């Protein structure tokens, strides 16, 4: 009976010691660093991201991924719960992206900040703040790759249309026209060669003409200078004109009395001719004496 009691005590002691060892191990492995919970909400795919994945802020480890669940309120949305150190500068403009470690495909959460709202984002167990997840470089390349493939397909279709039989004939005809135009362009220098060979002679003649024009201009300048000199041709011509004017004035003054006498003589001649026309006998008998007027001798009043 005593042996059984001793064995029971040994077994109980062993269990207690094993339990204590387990509890000590758990306590030793426990992370004593205080963390702040945040939640990342996204409808993007998160390939390679697993719980306990690293959370980094601009390359520095600041926490871990605690869990990945689907949002029960928004279909298709994924919620990523993370815990980060309290000194992590998470602000209202902080965003998350997925990074990948080498070629292993293991993803981690990369936090970054664009600085547009540098205000601390508070978060707690009772009210967990959310951080937006932006497309990663891989997602951007994937989307761009699809767009590039679509554009490549469109280009291939257009190239096929361009290389159709009708377009090939058109292109060949265009090449033939270009070849003909090139041949005609080659013949132009030969046609211009005679004209080009005459250009030096024309240049020489033009130079001689310019020299002649220059000499003529010099002669004209000299002639103008000579004409404008004192007692020159212009002055002598002006003097001659003045003399002619004086002579004309003198002739006019001398001819004016003579013209008056001529007018008087002409009036008298007209009267004489009128008298002869009225009484031709006056040439033989002389002119008739005019009738005496009142107050003159031999005046007799007319009979009533």
C-alpha positions as CSV (number, residue, x, y, z in Angstrom):
1,X,0.0,0.0,0.0
2,X,2.9,2.3,0.8
3,X,4.5,1.6,-2.6
4,X,1.3,2.6,-4.4
5,X,1.1,5.9,-2.5
6,X,4.7,6.6,-3.3
7,X,4.2,6.0,-7.0
8,X,1.2,8.2,-7.0
9,X,3.1,11.1,-5.5
10,X,5.9,10.7,-8.0
11,X,3.4,10.8,-10.9
12,X,1.7,13.9,-9.5
13,X,5.0,15.6,-9.0
14,X,6.0,14.7,-12.6
15,X,2.8,16.2,-14.0
16,X,3.2,19.3,-12.0
17,X,6.8,19.7,-13.1
18,X,5.9,19.2,-16.7
19,X,3.1,21.7,-16.5
20,X,5.4,24.2,-14.9
21,X,8.0,23.7,-17.6
22,X,5.4,24.3,-20.3
23,X,4.1,27.5,-18.6
24,X,7.6,28.8,-18.2
25,X,8.4,28.1,-21.9
26,X,5.2,29.9,-22.9
27,X,6.1,32.8,-20.7
28,X,9.6,33.0,-22.0
29,X,8.4,32.9,-25.6
30,X,5.8,35.5,-25.0
31,X,6.4,38.9,-26.7
32,X,6.6,41.5,-24.0
33,X,6.7,44.5,-26.4
34,X,3.4,46.5,-26.4
35,X,1.9,46.8,-29.8
36,X,-0.8,48.9,-31.5
37,X,-3.4,47.2,-33.7
38,X,-4.3,48.4,-37.2
39,X,-6.4,47.0,-39.9
40,X,-5.8,47.0,-43.7
41,X,-8.8,46.8,-45.9
42,X,-8.5,46.0,-49.6
43,X,-10.2,44.4,-52.5
44,X,-6.9,43.6,-54.2
45,X,-5.4,40.2,-54.2
46,X,-2.7,39.4,-51.6
47,X,-0.7,36.5,-52.9
48,X,2.0,35.1,-50.7
49,X,0.9,37.0,-47.6
50,X,0.4,34.8,-44.5
51,X,-0.1,35.3,-40.8
52,X,3.0,36.2,-38.9
53,X,4.4,37.9,-42.0
54,X,6.6,40.9,-41.3
55,X,5.3,44.5,-41.2
56,X,7.9,47.0,-42.2
57,X,7.9,50.8,-42.2
58,X,10.2,52.0,-45.0
59,X,12.3,48.9,-44.7
60,X,12.3,48.7,-40.8
61,X,10.6,45.8,-39.0
62,X,7.8,47.3,-36.8
63,X,5.4,44.5,-36.4
64,X,3.6,41.3,-37.6
65,X,0.5,40.2,-39.4
66,X,-1.9,38.8,-36.8
67,X,-4.6,37.5,-39.2
68,X,-6.2,37.6,-42.6
69,X,-10.0,37.4,-42.9
70,X,-12.8,38.3,-45.3
71,X,-14.8,41.3,-44.4
72,X,-18.3,40.0,-43.4
73,X,-19.9,43.4,-44.2
74,X,-18.3,44.1,-47.7
75,X,-18.3,41.1,-50.1
76,X,-14.9,40.6,-51.8
77,X,-13.0,42.8,-49.3
78,X,-10.1,41.4,-47.3
79,X,-9.1,42.5,-43.8
80,X,-5.5,42.2,-42.7
81,X,-5.0,42.7,-39.0
82,X,-1.5,43.9,-38.0
83,X,0.2,44.9,-34.8
84,X,3.0,47.5,-34.9
85,X,5.2,49.2,-32.3
86,X,3.8,52.2,-30.6
87,X,6.6,54.4,-31.9
88,X,5.7,53.6,-35.5
89,X,4.8,57.0,-37.1
90,X,1.4,55.9,-38.6
91,X,-0.5,59.0,-39.8
92,X,-3.7,59.7,-41.8
93,X,-1.6,59.7,-45.0
94,X,0.1,56.3,-44.3
95,X,-0.6,53.6,-46.8
96,X,0.4,50.0,-47.2
97,X,1.7,47.9,-50.1
98,X,2.8,44.4,-50.6
99,X,6.5,43.6,-50.9
100,X,8.2,40.3,-51.8
101,X,11.3,38.8,-50.4
102,X,13.6,38.0,-53.3
103,X,12.3,35.2,-55.6
104,X,10.7,33.2,-52.8
105,X,7.3,34.8,-53.3
106,X,6.9,35.3,-49.5
107,X,5.1,38.7,-49.1
108,X,5.3,41.2,-46.3
109,X,3.4,44.4,-45.6
110,X,5.3,47.6,-46.4
111,X,4.1,50.8,-44.8
112,X,4.9,54.2,-46.3
113,X,3.7,57.8,-46.0
114,X,3.2,60.5,-48.7
115,X,3.2,63.3,-46.2
116,X,-0.1,64.8,-47.3
117,X,-1.7,64.5,-43.8
118,X,1.1,64.3,-41.2
119,X,-1.3,63.8,-38.3
120,X,-1.0,60.7,-35.9
121,X,-3.6,58.1,-36.6
122,X,-4.9,56.8,-33.3
123,X,-5.9,53.1,-32.9
124,X,-6.9,50.8,-30.0
125,X,-8.4,47.3,-29.4
126,X,-11.8,48.8,-29.1
127,X,-11.6,51.0,-32.2
128,X,-9.1,49.7,-34.7
129,X,-8.0,52.2,-37.4
130,X,-7.8,51.2,-41.0
131,X,-5.0,51.7,-43.5
132,X,-5.5,51.7,-47.2
133,X,-3.7,49.1,-49.3
134,X,-2.4,50.5,-52.6
135,X,-1.4,48.3,-55.6
136,X,2.1,47.0,-55.4
137,X,4.7,47.1,-58.1
138,X,3.8,43.6,-59.1
139,X,0.1,44.5,-59.4
140,X,1.0,47.7,-61.4
141,X,3.2,45.6,-63.8
142,X,0.5,43.1,-64.1
143,X,-2.1,45.7,-65.0
144,X,0.3,47.4,-67.4
145,X,1.2,44.1,-68.9
146,X,-2.4,43.3,-69.7
147,X,-2.8,46.8,-71.2
148,X,0.4,46.3,-73.2
149,X,-0.8,42.9,-74.4
150,X,-4.1,44.4,-75.5
151,X,-2.3,47.1,-77.4
152,X,0.1,44.6,-78.9
153,X,-2.8,42.6,-80.1
154,X,-4.4,45.7,-81.6
155,X,-1.1,46.5,-83.4
156,X,-0.9,43.0,-84.7
157,X,-4.4,43.3,-86.2
158,X,-3.5,46.6,-87.8
159,X,-0.3,45.2,-89.2
160,X,-2.3,42.3,-90.7
161,X,-4.7,44.7,-92.2
162,X,-1.8,46.7,-93.5
163,X,-0.2,43.7,-95.1
164,X,-3.4,42.7,-97.0
165,X,-3.1,42.1,-100.7
166,X,-4.7,45.4,-101.7
167,X,-2.5,47.3,-99.3
168,X,0.6,45.5,-100.5
169,X,-0.2,46.5,-104.1
170,X,-0.7,50.1,-102.9
171,X,2.6,50.1,-101.0
172,X,4.4,48.6,-104.0
173,X,2.9,51.3,-106.3
174,X,4.0,53.9,-103.8
175,X,7.6,52.5,-103.8
176,X,7.5,52.6,-107.6
177,X,6.4,56.2,-107.7
178,X,9.2,57.1,-105.2
179,X,11.7,55.3,-107.4
180,X,10.5,57.2,-110.5
181,X,10.6,60.5,-108.5
182,X,14.2,59.7,-107.5
183,X,15.2,59.0,-111.1
184,X,13.7,62.3,-112.1
185,X,15.5,64.1,-109.3
186,X,18.8,62.6,-110.5
187,X,18.1,64.1,-114.0
188,X,17.6,67.6,-112.6
189,X,21.3,68.3,-111.9
190,X,22.2,67.4,-115.5
191,X,19.5,69.8,-116.8
192,X,20.7,72.5,-114.6
193,X,24.4,72.0,-115.4
194,X,24.3,74.4,-118.5
195,X,22.6,77.1,-116.5
196,X,25.0,76.6,-113.6
197,X,28.0,76.9,-116.0
198,X,26.7,80.3,-117.2
199,X,26.4,81.6,-113.7
200,X,30.0,82.8,-113.4
201,X,29.8,84.8,-116.6
202,X,26.5,86.3,-115.5
203,X,28.0,87.2,-112.2
204,X,30.9,88.9,-113.9
205,X,28.5,90.9,-116.1
206,X,26.4,91.8,-113.2
207,X,29.5,93.0,-111.3
208,X,30.5,95.1,-114.4
209,X,27.0,96.6,-114.5
210,X,27.2,97.5,-110.8
211,X,30.6,99.1,-111.4
212,X,29.2,101.1,-114.3
213,X,26.2,102.2,-112.2
214,X,28.7,103.2,-109.5
215,X,30.7,105.3,-111.9
216,X,27.5,106.9,-113.3
217,X,26.4,107.7,-109.8
218,X,29.8,109.3,-109.1
219,X,29.6,111.4,-112.3
220,X,26.1,112.5,-111.4
221,X,27.3,113.5,-108.0
222,X,30.2,115.5,-109.5
223,X,27.8,117.1,-112.1
224,X,25.4,118.1,-109.3
225,X,28.2,119.5,-107.2
226,X,29.5,121.5,-110.2
227,X,26.0,122.8,-111.0
228,X,25.5,123.9,-107.3
229,X,28.8,125.7,-107.1
230,X,28.8,129.6,-106.9
231,X,28.7,131.3,-110.3
232,X,28.0,127.8,-111.8
233,X,25.7,126.8,-114.5
234,X,22.6,127.1,-112.3
235,X,23.5,130.6,-111.1
236,X,24.3,131.7,-114.7
237,X,21.0,130.2,-116.0
238,X,19.1,132.1,-113.2
239,X,20.9,135.3,-114.2
240,X,20.0,134.9,-117.8
241,X,16.3,134.2,-116.9
242,X,16.3,137.4,-114.8
243,X,17.7,139.4,-117.8
244,X,15.1,138.0,-120.1
245,X,12.4,139.0,-117.6
246,X,13.8,142.6,-117.5
247,X,13.9,142.8,-121.3
248,X,10.3,141.6,-121.5
249,X,9.2,144.2,-119.0
250,X,11.1,146.9,-121.0
251,X,9.5,145.8,-124.2
252,X,6.1,145.8,-122.6
253,X,6.6,149.4,-121.3
254,X,7.8,150.7,-124.7
255,X,5.1,148.9,-126.8
256,X,2.2,150.0,-124.7
257,X,1.9,153.6,-126.1
258,X,2.5,152.3,-129.6
259,X,-0.4,149.9,-129.2
260,X,-2.7,152.8,-128.0
261,X,-1.8,154.8,-131.1
262,X,-2.5,151.7,-133.3
263,X,-5.9,151.3,-131.7
264,X,-6.8,155.0,-132.3
265,X,-5.7,154.7,-135.9
266,X,-7.7,151.6,-136.5
267,X,-10.8,153.3,-135.0
268,X,-10.4,156.2,-137.3
269,X,-9.8,153.9,-140.3
270,X,-13.0,152.1,-139.5
271,X,-15.0,155.3,-139.4
272,X,-13.5,156.3,-142.8
273,X,-14.4,153.1,-144.4
274,X,-17.9,153.2,-143.0
275,X,-18.3,156.7,-144.4
276,X,-17.0,155.6,-147.8
277,X,-19.4,152.7,-147.7
278,X,-22.4,155.0,-147.0
279,X,-21.4,157.8,-149.4
280,X,-19.0,156.6,-152.1
281,X,-19.3,160.1,-153.8
282,X,-17.5,161.5,-150.9
283,X,-14.2,160.2,-152.5
284,X,-14.8,162.7,-155.3
285,X,-16.7,165.5,-153.5
286,X,-15.4,165.2,-150.1
287,X,-17.3,164.4,-147.0
288,X,-20.5,166.1,-146.3
289,X,-20.6,168.8,-143.8
290,X,-22.5,167.8,-140.8
291,X,-25.8,169.6,-140.1
292,X,-25.4,172.5,-137.7
293,X,-26.6,171.9,-134.3
294,X,-28.4,174.1,-131.8
295,X,-26.4,177.3,-131.2
296,X,-24.4,177.0,-134.3
297,X,-24.5,179.2,-137.4
298,X,-27.1,178.4,-140.0
299,X,-29.1,176.3,-137.5
300,X,-32.8,176.3,-138.3
301,X,-35.2,174.5,-136.2
302,X,-37.3,171.8,-137.9
303,X,-40.7,172.8,-139.2
304,X,-43.7,171.7,-137.3
